[in-house]
Amino acid sequence: GEKKSGSDGSSGSKLSKKQQLEARMAELNLVYRPVKEKEKKISPEEAEKKRIAEEEERERLRIASLPVEDQIEEERAKLQTRTPVTLELFLAWKEKKAAERLSATE
């Protein structure tokens, strides 16, 4: 007579239930093993951009942890224009803004 082949296509000796279970578990472990991400190689330009972004984030967090008065001084130091805010300049600006609002509502 012919030998009957198993459901997995193997012929011959039968495996015990325990051996079948172990084989199935080994197979599942291979299938469901997490994929390891390969370390991506980045160009020097990208590395520099990343470094600068991290530096800016550290600086932003440092400033955020300061008292409000110090935060204002830090931001003021970064400004490009150096127009001093005097009472006269402020009042002139305020009048100009009020005139703009009036013309916008008409």
C-alpha positions as CSV (number, residue, x, y, z in Angstrom):
1,G,0.0,0.0,0.0
2,E,0.8,3.6,-0.4
3,K,1.9,5.8,2.5
4,K,-0.5,8.6,3.2
5,S,1.1,12.0,3.3
6,G,0.3,14.4,6.1
7,S,-1.7,17.6,5.8
8,D,1.6,19.6,5.5
9,G,2.8,17.5,2.6
10,S,5.4,15.5,4.6
11,S,5.3,11.8,4.3
12,G,6.5,9.2,6.7
13,S,6.8,9.3,10.4
14,K,4.1,11.0,12.4
15,L,5.0,13.7,14.9
16,S,3.6,13.6,18.4
17,K,1.1,16.3,19.3
18,K,3.8,18.0,21.4
19,Q,6.2,18.0,18.5
20,Q,3.6,19.4,16.2
21,L,2.7,22.1,18.7
22,E,6.4,23.0,19.1
23,A,6.9,23.1,15.3
24,R,3.8,25.3,14.9
25,M,4.9,27.7,17.7
26,A,8.4,28.0,16.1
27,E,6.8,28.8,12.8
28,L,4.5,31.4,14.3
29,N,7.5,32.9,16.2
30,L,9.2,33.4,12.8
31,V,6.2,34.8,11.1
32,Y,5.2,37.3,13.9
33,R,8.7,38.3,14.9
34,P,8.9,42.2,14.9
35,V,10.7,43.7,12.0
36,K,13.9,45.4,13.1
37,E,14.2,48.8,11.6
38,K,17.6,49.3,9.9
39,E,19.5,52.4,11.0
40,K,18.9,54.8,8.1
41,K,22.0,56.5,6.8
42,I,21.4,60.2,6.4
43,S,23.4,62.7,4.4
44,P,25.6,65.2,6.2
45,E,23.1,68.0,5.2
46,E,20.2,66.1,6.8
47,A,22.3,65.4,9.9
48,E,23.1,69.2,10.1
49,K,19.4,70.1,9.7
50,K,18.4,67.6,12.4
51,R,21.1,69.0,14.7
52,I,20.0,72.6,14.2
53,A,16.4,71.6,14.8
54,E,17.3,69.9,18.0
55,E,19.3,72.9,19.1
56,E,16.4,75.2,18.4
57,E,14.1,73.0,20.3
58,R,16.4,72.9,23.3
59,E,16.7,76.7,23.2
60,R,12.9,77.1,22.9
61,L,12.4,74.8,26.0
62,R,15.1,76.7,27.9
63,I,13.4,80.1,27.2
64,A,10.0,78.6,28.1
65,S,11.3,77.6,31.5
66,L,12.4,81.2,32.3
67,P,10.3,83.8,34.1
68,V,8.1,85.9,31.8
69,E,10.3,89.0,32.2
70,D,13.4,87.0,31.1
71,Q,11.4,85.5,28.2
72,I,10.5,89.0,27.0
73,E,14.2,90.1,27.2
74,E,15.3,87.0,25.3
75,E,12.8,87.6,22.5
76,R,13.7,91.3,22.4
77,A,17.4,90.4,21.9
78,K,16.4,88.4,18.9
79,L,14.6,91.3,17.2
80,Q,16.2,92.8,14.1
81,T,14.6,96.2,14.3
82,R,15.9,98.4,17.1
83,T,13.2,101.1,17.2
84,P,12.8,102.2,20.9
85,V,9.3,102.3,22.1
86,T,8.7,105.8,23.5
87,L,5.4,107.3,24.7
88,E,5.3,109.6,21.6
89,L,5.9,106.7,19.2
90,F,3.4,104.5,20.9
91,L,0.7,107.2,20.9
92,A,1.3,107.9,17.2
93,W,1.1,104.2,16.5
94,K,-2.2,103.9,18.5
95,E,-3.7,106.8,16.6
96,K,-2.7,105.3,13.3
97,K,-4.3,101.9,14.3
98,A,-7.5,103.6,15.4
99,A,-7.7,105.4,12.1
100,E,-7.2,102.1,10.2
101,R,-10.0,100.5,12.3
102,L,-12.3,103.3,11.5
103,S,-11.6,103.1,7.8
104,A,-12.0,99.3,7.8
105,T,-15.4,99.5,9.5
106,E,-16.8,102.1,7.0
